[in-house]
Amino acid sequence: MQYVKSTIGAGRTRMRQMKYLATILLSVTLIAPISGTAETGSGAYLAARQADLARDYRASEQYYTRALRQDPNNPLLMEYLVMAHMSLGQFAEASPVAERLDAQDVDSQLVNMMQIASSAHQGEYASILQRIDQGRGIGTLIDSLLRAWAITGQGKMSRALEAFDVVAEKQGVKAFARYHKALALASAGDFESAAGIFDQTVQGGIRLTRRGIIAQIQVLSQLDLGDQAIAVLDLNFGASLDPEISNLRQRLSVGETLEFSIVRTPREGLAEVFYSIANILSADAEPDYTLLYTRIAEYLRPNHLDAVLFSANLLEQLEQFELASQNYTKIPPSAPSFHNAELGRADTLRLSGNFDAAIEVLEKLARTHTGLPIVHSTLGDTLRREEMFAGAIEAYDRAVALHGGAELSPWFILYARGISHERLGHWQESEADLRTALMLNPDQPQVMNYLGYSLVEKQVKLQEALSLIQRAMALRPESGYIVDSLGWVLFRLGHYTKAVPHMERATELMPVDPIVNDHLGDVYWSVGRRLEAEFQWNRALSFEPEEKEATRIRRKLELGLDQVLSEEGAAPLELVKDGG
């Protein structure tokens, strides 16, 4: 979500740059707790540490507060409490605790982060510079950028530009530093110089982030270069249906001058440093560490909606669904990114088990943002997961129509709609969707496998099914579902002995899947290993299959597979062969 689409080569270059920057940052900015231990045996401390392991920041904050009452001068408890407060976005509460630690002259990177954030929030730029000069900063690269922006805050633009240039001299971070220099210039009204930096950056083969591209087109607009700005948008986003990008393009097309809003003040510039670094860290760092940076960006600039969404996404990764949902609700309905926030909120509701609420959010969004395919396809996905296949198909139909038809739609929408049709018994429609999805993405193993498996279950085109599944297996040899499909098509073709090792491998990869274990039971029965077959069927039942499947398994245990096949009107095992 953070980066615009690019060519494969440019995308790989961008990822290499991100990896390199992440390596630099992680080498100098990983937060290490204060040396020592909390000399306490309190239940509150132990409960807090347990909450830390679960990333339950609310519980951590409560328990550390309680433990600190019992041991008020313990620096480690104070540091952990600061971290909990910052993770929750509670900077007013974190600040006095960090002040106490700072007064004790405790060497803590986390305290340095908090103190620098506090100084930035209050516009105390001299304090930031003093802290960095005293060696109480966050990390070499970060401190260099913070220094440049703090000097900007003092109104010393010439010195600030020199400071940005010093950062640019560091290996591997030239583009990163020059981007921030361009933002500083633009925030001071020097749009021409900023435009030159953006142009040099792009000409040098560096792909800007989404925010970088928006900054560039805002700068061009300020220079009355609206046509160039439109060209930049079209080059990077193509026919994107993103509301924000569409809105910007429409405003440019009627001659409107866009405000430069990416960074307007030195404090916002400091917020952008933390946001930019969070983007870099997200490639390799743990999400709870990256969260500290996005929270600081939010603290310094509450209307930094990208940072708000970033924090929400990180909290979702950390399975803190309630906190994530709260952050998503910070995005106002008037914001172009509102639909992204609501999609995220629906996802947190689904992941927390509140499916009805998730569907309600998505249905409302589908009514208010009718022209966005992603809204309808996401609603379809959620309904499909709840086995509400008819509703899912209707949602997918709307998404496909908005894309301009099946052959112009993303393959996954057709794949998902094909699954929904198949589950409702609409085989003709399902097959058409699955084959179109495969045409759009010929090397997609999921589609190959689902189409192949469906053909096997329909007992049609078995040789094609075998070919499809073999191709899928070559691409995803460790996929239990695909290995199961290969074993199952061999079984259906009458190649019972050949099916055995594949089905055994499938159960190794997916040991608690009831269907896979059931399939292995059938294969064992077909080669005369009756006791092992019964064991696998009993094992399948222990994993609680759907009632229809469970009933059939019990019938096999009672009568044997041959009799069940006879009752179902299926061909006997020895007559199933198709192609030998």
Phi, psi and omega in degrees: 000336185279339188234145180282161180290153180210177174294161181301315181297314179295322179297318178294320177300315179300317181294321177297318178297316180298317179299318181296312179298319179299320179299316178299312184295316182293335180285342186234354188234004178295131183281120175254132179299157174306135179298145181113182180230161176280110181283073180208142175250018185294147175297328179298316180296315180297320178295323179295317179296323177295320177296324177301315181299326180271002184056031178271086189294325179297313179295319178302312180301317181294315183287322177293323176300317179293316180295325181290332174296327180280333183221072194292345183251013183281113184294326180293318176299319180296317180296315178299324179292319176302315180299317179298315179299314181296320179297330177275353184079020182263074185284329177297324178282326181288327189301310182295328178292317177296323178299317179299317178294318181297322179295334177277002181058039179281133179276096182222120177298323179297318177297319178300316178301313183295318182291321177295319178298318179297316179297319179296318180299324181270000181072025180268075187291327178297323179296322177298313181296317180299316182297316180296317179298330180277002180077022179247048179260201185256317181182159189304306183295313181298314181300322181296318178290319178298320179300313182299317180289325178295320177296322174302317179298335177277358180081012182260074190295319180301313178296322180297316180297321176297322180294320176297321180295325177298317178298319183296340179284344180288141184300128172085356185238014184302308183298320180298314181292319181293327175301314180291327175297319178298319178297319179297316179298315181295321179295335178269000177093002179269075185288329181297314178295320178298317179299321179298320179293315179300317181296315178299321180297313181292317179298334178279005175089012180265126176275127177285155171290172177304313179296325178297319179294318178297320176300316181297316182288330174294320177296313179299320179297319178297335178267012182061034177249054184299322180297319177295321179298317178298319179298320177297316178299313182295322180296319186269332185243346179059228181267037182304139176262012178301124183303318182296313181293318178299319179296316179298316181296318180297317179296320178294321184294335178262010174087012180287141175270124182278136174293142171278107189240355182299313174217120181249340184222162176302322178298319177294328175296319177296321176299320181295327176301310181296321178294315180300316181292325175300319177300318180293313182297330184299341179290329187223334185281159175293145183298330180290331175286314178300325181303324180301323180288317179293325178295319178296318177302317176298317182298316182285334181214087184302333179269015174282085189294329176297321178292321178300313179294322179298314178300316180300316179297319178295318178297324176296317176301325181278003179063028173262073193292323179295316178295320178299314180299319178300320179291320178300325182287352176287342181280119183288152180302335181283346184285141177301334181271009183302319181296324177297320179296317181291325174298318177296317180296319177299321179296319179295322178295318179296313183294333177273005175091004181265072187292320181299317179294321179298315179297320179299316178299314183290321178296319177296318180296323179295333178279327183268337180234060188296336185270007182256110181304322184297328178296314182289320179292324177293320174300317177301316179299318182292317178296321180297317179300328178271011179060029174264071194290324180297313177297322178299316180299317178300318179294316178296322178302317180295319179296315180298317179299320180292331177282349179098017179117169186300314185287350177254005183265157172298144184301326186293327179297317179293321176300313181294320178293323177298319176299315181298316177298317181298319181293336176268001180084013179270073190293320181300314179292321180297311181300319180298316180294317182295321180289325176293319177301320180289328176294320180289329181221081189298339183252028181270108186294328179300316181291315177305313183294314183294316178296314180298313180298320180296319177299320178299313181295329177278352181060041178228151174048049187294324179293321175296319178302316179300316180297316179299314184289324176297319176297317178298319180296322179297329180274328183227070185293342181260009178277116180300321180297318182288319177298319175301315180300319180296314177299322184289320179292324175297320176299313181296328178281356180088007178271068190296314182296319178295331182289331188304305184297327179291318179292323177295320177296321179300319179289333173292320181284329182227069191293338184250014178277122185294322183293316180298316178295322176298315179300317179298322176301316179297318181295315177302318180299320184294336179256014174086009180267071192292317181296319178294325177298313181296323177299314181295321178296317176296321178296318178301317179298326182293342180263015170055067175290170175301152189302322179300315179292320180299318179299317180294320179297315178300322178296321178294321177295328181280317190245340187096156184296320183302314182293322179296317177299320178297314179299326182277355181078016179277160178292144176300157183306317185288348181253006184283341191305139179221097181094009174067000000 
